[in-house]
């Protein structure tokens, strides 16, 4: 957290995650060489993170679209009973399917 009480800083969280992944990936190199490869590995980890994030966004968007299609199909299939009471229109969906 930074910036104030109860404030989540996503950029800070992302940087910490990338640093942690980079350090873990650099463990394969001897201690003296790690500094030489840090920038390159950090860029590689950033690309991997962005690909993962994009895949998650695409999956979430697809689930949302599927849910919306399913709701639209349900609306089109179920018979609607309309009633009018005190000037307000209510739409009642029958719980019984044909």
Secondary structure, DSSP 8 states (H G I E B T S, - for coil): --SSTT---HHHHHHHHHHHHHHHHHTTS-TTTHHHHHHHHHHHHHHHHHHHHHHHHHHHHHHHHHHHHHHHHHHHHS-EEEEEETTEEEEEE-S---
